[in-house]
Amino acid sequence: MATLNRVLEKYATSQELMDQIRYTAESLSLSFDQWDEQYVSGPSLYVLIVAEVNFGAYTDPLGENEWPVDRCRVATESPEAFTKVTRDVAFSQDGAVVVTGDGTIQKQMVRVRSPSAEEIAEIDDLNYADWMGTKHMSALETSLRDDVLWAITLSEEDGRVTTFLDGTYQDYPREEVGGRWRPE
């Protein structure tokens, strides 16, 4: 936890960045109106906010899946551009989007590796919810890594938005997405 606190101090704006990404995921969830239709998948998103660009120790490139950095390179530069590109990526790409603590989005999307045997021993007490699929379980496990500041997911099955921090999560089922700002 001390390492995480040092990382969070280094990137004091990470809360603002996480909020922007979460709000973007929530807006994608709210704007998709076919959640209840059979054989239809909604937008899917898995974002890692990391302290350092050196995330190769626990990820692998995911083939041709790339974030279009020519359209949006920094998440906080233009919220409108970020939301538009995120929408496109959420419907057309697979894998985790990696964003550094300063908001810079990495071009290559990644597959996050499962924890090693040593790491599994440390995460035995994680609280996996019964609704969690592989993306959510991966995000929960990955949130324990020292250089991962946050992880955010948007479920393609039901529009649920979840934030992960240090082995814990805050879940927002679609009915609760947007909180008091939710349009009726």
N, C-alpha and C positions, 0 to 999 in steps of 0.2 A: 504494500500500500504506500510505503514511503516513496518508492520509485514512481508510482503513479502520481502522487502529489507533486513531485518534482517536475514530471512531464507536464502536468496540468498547469503548474506555475509558469513553465516555459512557454506554453501556448495558452495564454489567458483568454484569447478570443475563441477557444475551441467550443465553449458553450454557445456562443452566437452562431458559429458554423454548424454545430449539431442542430440547433434550433432551426436554422434555415433549411437544412437537409430534411429534417423531420417534417417541417411545414410543407415542403415540396412533396414529400411522400404522401402526406395527408391530402394535399390538393389533388394528387393523382387518384387517390382512393375515392375521394368525393366526386370527382368529375367522371368517373367510369360508372355507367348505369346498367351494366349487364351482369352484375355479380351473381344474380340468381338464375341465370340462364345455363342450361345444361350444355356441356361441351365447349364452354367459353371460358378462356383464361383472361384474367385482368392483367394490369401492369404488374411487373415483378421487379423488385429492387433489393440490392444488398450492397450497402456502402460501408467501407471501413475508413475511419478517420485515424490516420497514423501520425506518430511524432516524427518519424524519419522515413526517408525514401527507401531505406534498406529493409524491405519487407520480403525479400527473396527467400529467407530462411523458412518461411511457413506458407509460401504461395508458389503457384506455377502459372505461367501465362495460359490463358484460355483461348488458344487458337486465334481465329480471326475476330474475336469479340474485342472491340475497341471503343473507347469513348472518343467522340469526334472533337478533339481538342481545337481544331480550327474554328469550331462554332462556339465553344465555351471552354476556356482553359482554367479559369479561376472561379470557383463556386460563388464567391461573394462579390465578384465584379459587377454582375448584372443578374439580379434575381429572376428577371423575366427570361433571359437567355438560358440561365441554368434550368429553370422549370421546363422550358420548351425542349431542350436537349435531353433532359432527364426523362420526359414523357416518351420521346422517340426511342431512347435506349431501353426504357422499361418494357416496351413492346417488341423490340427487335433484337436485343442482345442478351447474352447469358453470362453469368459470373459476377464477381464482386467488383465494384468500382472503388478504386483507392484514391483517397483525398488526403493530402498532407495537412498538418495542423495550420498551415498558412492559407489553406483553401485551394491550393494547386491540385488539379485533377490529373491523375496519371493516365496516359493514353491506353496502355494495355490493361484489359480487364483480366481478372485472375480467378483461379480455383484455390481455395484455402485448404491446405492439407490438414488431415486429421491429426490430432495430438499424438506425440510419441508415447511409448509405454511409460516413460518417466513423467511426462506431463499428465497422462491419464491418472496416475496415482494422486496427483495434486488436485484433480477436478472431480474426483468421485462424489463429492458432496454438492455438486451443482444441482440446482432445482430445475429439471426439465419439465415443462408443462406438457400435458397430453396432446395439446393442439400443435406442438412444435414439429415441423418437418425438418428435413436435413439442413436447409438454409438457416433456419432459426437456431437449431442446435449448434451449427457451425459458428454462427455469430456469437452465441453465448460463450462457447469455448474460447473463441478468438479474443473476446473482450478481456480475457485474463492475461493476455500477453502484455509485457511491460510497455512496448511501444505502440500499442493500440489504445487510442484515446476513447473512441466510441465505435459502435457498430449500429447501423439502422437497417431495418428490413421493412419491405412492403410485401405482403403475401398476395400472390397471384390468385389464390383460391377464394379469399374472402375479404380482401382489402384491409386487413389488420396491419397496423403500423406498430413496430416495436423498437425500442432503443435499448442498447446493451452497454453496460459499464461495469468493468471489474467483476465479472461473473454474476451480475444481477441484471434484471431487465424491468422495463416499464412497458406494459402492454396497452395498446389502444385498439380494442375491437372497432370495426368500422362504424358501429352505432355510436361510438364515443369519440371518433376522430373529429378534431376541430374544437372539441370542448365547448365552451360558452360562445365561441365565435362561429360555430357550425351554422350554416344556413338551414332554415327550416323548410 
